[in-house]
Amino acid sequence: MSQIRRITTIKQQVYEILRDDICSGVYAPGQQIQETELSKKLEISRSPIREALRQLVSEGLAVEYPNRGVFVKTYTPKDIEDVFDLRILLESYAIMRSGNCLTLEKHHELNDCMERLKTYHSQDDIQRYVEEDTLLHQLLIQLSGNNLVISTYERVYAMVQRFRIYSLKSRKRFDDSLTEHIQIIQNVLAGNVKEADRINREHLLLAKDTIIVYLDRCIRLMYFHTKTAGAPAKRAISQIRRDSSFFHIISQSCILPING
């Protein structure tokens, strides 16, 4: 569990901790988020925790069941498809209007981002590469100059953040991703917004398809284990699914080959 950070309200601190833990896999899909446990760990009352949980539910990162509690949302391939379709619409809007907000400062930020992407790629540091990838797409959205688009995007983006690393598990996809990012940035900076939009759309569609394949394999693997296991094994699988390490365990069984 992360430590409380100095930001705004206690509720906001709790929300950001939980959001980051969900996106990083500390909480597994379908795992319950216990108010009492969090209250003890963070040494705070349950009121701000309850407010933070409501925000997670409203943003689609968690679901609440009456008389049961709040659980981390389990995404289906259809959920991922819906989210990426909306991402494409929002990012396309931003890129096509980027010329109006492309200040000298934003120009430097995009160039710096491109150089960091190259560095992390050359180091095979996929985790930091994904973090920089996230920053790049946020920078693109900021170029829309539309606060409603920006706030909507932040909510949508959080829903797929924990799966994004799996879109790069193929060596070829990792390499192609860098090329695509460089081309997107260069075309935005040159004012070639139509070409930047075309490349970005293809880039997002490829990421979406790879994540859906990953999710589908995970679902089929869990179905196979559950159908073929005896009662003791089924109970063990059920326990693993509730454990925070489940996300990491099952992902290693489902990822695409690194040389694929």
N, C-alpha and C positions, 0 to 999 in steps of 0.2 A: 504494500500500500504506500503510495506517495505521501510526502509530508505536506502539511498546510503551507500554502504559499501566500505571500503578501500581495493581494490584489485588492478587490473592493470589499464586498460584504462576505460574511462567513458562508452564507448560502452560495454565493458565486464561487468561492474557493472550493467548497464541497462539490459543486457541479463540475468544475474543471478537473478536479481530481478523478471523479467517477468517469467523466467523459474520456479522459486520457487512458484510464485503466481499461475501459471497455474497448477502445480503439487499439490498444496495444496487446489485448488478449489476456490481461490479468483476470478479467471476468470472462468466462466462457459463454458462448451463445446458449441461452436457456437457463443460465444460472441465476438464482435468486440473489437480490441485493438486500442484505439484512440491515434494517435500521438500527437495531439494538447493537449489533456487532460494530457497525460504523461509529455509533455514538461512543462506544468504549475505546475504539482505536484512536479516534480523533479527539477524544475528550471534550465533546461538545454535546449540547442537547439534541434531541431528535427533531426539533422543529425545523432548523435550517436543512437538515438531511431530507426531511419530507418535502420541503420546497424544491430542493435540488432534484429529487426523484421525479417530481411533477414536471420539471423542465425537461428531463431526459425523456419522459414519456411523450411530452408534447412535440419533441423533436424527432421522435421515431427511433431513438436508441434503446428504449426499454418499453415494456408493456406492463400494464397493471391488471391483475385479475382480482375481482372482489373476493374478500375473505381469504386470499392466498398471499398477496403481496406484489412486489415489483420484480420483474425478471428481465434480464438482458434479451433484447429482441433476437430471434433467430431468423435470418434472412433466407429467402428462397431465390432461385434464379430469376423469377419474375420480378421480385423486389429490386434486384440489381439492374435488370433491364430498364425498369421504370426510372430509377435514379439516374442512370447514365443517359437516358433519353433527355431527361430534364437538364442534366449537365451540359449536354451538347447544345441545347437551345440557349442556355444562359451564357455559355462561353462564346458561342457564335455571335450573340448580341453584343457582348463586350468587345470582341475582336473587331467587328465591323465598325464600332464606334471609337476604337482606340486612338485614332488620330486626334480627337478633341482633347484627350487627357494625357497624351504622351509628352510629359514635361521632361526637361533635362534630367531631373532627379529620377524619374521613372526609367528613362533611357539608361542611366547608369545602373539602376537596380536590376534591370533585365540583363544587361551585359555581365554584371557580377554574378548573377544567378547562372547564366550560361557557363561561365568559367568554373564555378563550383560543381556544376553537374559533370563537366568534363573530368574534373579532379576525382570526384567520388567514383565515377565510372572506371577510370584508370586504376583506382585502388580496389576495385570490386567491392566497394563499401555500399552494399545495396540498401542498408537501413538509412544511411545519411543521404543516399541518392533519392530515396523515396521522400524523405523530409524536404529536400530541395525541390523535388518535383511538385510537392504540395505547395510550396512557396511560389513557384512559377505560375501555377494555375490560379492562385489567389491574386498574384500581380496582374494577370490577364483580366480577371474579373474586375479589379479596381479600375482598370482602364475604361470601364463602361461609364464611370462617373454617376452611376445610379445606385443610391443607397439601398433601395428595395431589392435590386438584383443582388447586391453584395450580401445583404442579410439572408436572403433566400438561399443563396449559394452556400453560405456557411452551414446552414442547417442540412442541406442536401449532402454536402461533401462529407460531413461527419458520419453519415450513415454507411459509407463504403470505405472509409479510411482504414479500418482494420483489415480489409481484404486486399488493399492495393498492392502490397508487397508480392502477392501471389500472381499478379499480372506480369511480373518480371522474372519469374523463376526459370524461364527458358533463356539460355545464353544468347540466342539470336534475338529474342524479344528485348532483352536488356540492351544489346548493341543497337538495335533498330530504334529503341525508345530515345536514346541519346541523339541519334541523327534527326529524328522527328522534332525533338525539343529545340535543337539548334536551328532547324529550318523554320520552325514557328517563330522563334525569337527574331531571327534575321529578317523575316518577311514583315513582321509587325514593325520593327524598327525602320524598315525601308518604306513603309506605307503600303505594302502589297497585301492589303487586308483580305482580299478574296482568296489568295493563295494560302495565307496563314490560316484562314478559316477552313479551307479544304483539308490541309494537312492535319489540323487539330481534330477535325471530325473523324478522319480515318484513324488517328492516334487513339481517340477515345473509344471508337467502335472495337478496335483490336483489344484494348484493355478490358472492355466489357465482356467480349467473347471469351477471353482467357479466364477471367474470374468466374464466369458462369460454368465453364468446363470444370474448374476446380471445385466449385460448390456441388455440382452434379456428382462428381466422383466421390466427394465426402458423404453425400446423402446415400449413394448406392453402397458405399463401404459400410456405413453404419447400419444400413438395412440388412446387408449380408451378415454382419456380425450378430445382430439381434435375432435374425431368423435361424441361424445355425447354432447359436449358443444354447447350452442348457440353462436351467433356472439359476444355478450359482453364478454362471458366467454373465447372464443377463443382469443380475443384481450388481455384479462388478462393473459392467459397462455403464449401468445407470449411475453408479457412484462416480465413475470417471467423468461422465458428462457433467456432473455437478461440480467437479473439481476444477479449479482455475487453470490447471495445467492441461486440461483436455484439448483446448484450442491448439496448443503447440504440439501435442501428441498426434492428434488426428491430421493436422496439416502436413506433418512429415510423411504420412501415408498417402496423401492425396496430391501433393504438388507435382507439377509437370517435370519431366526430366530436365536437368540443367543444360543438356546438349540438344534439347528438342527444337 
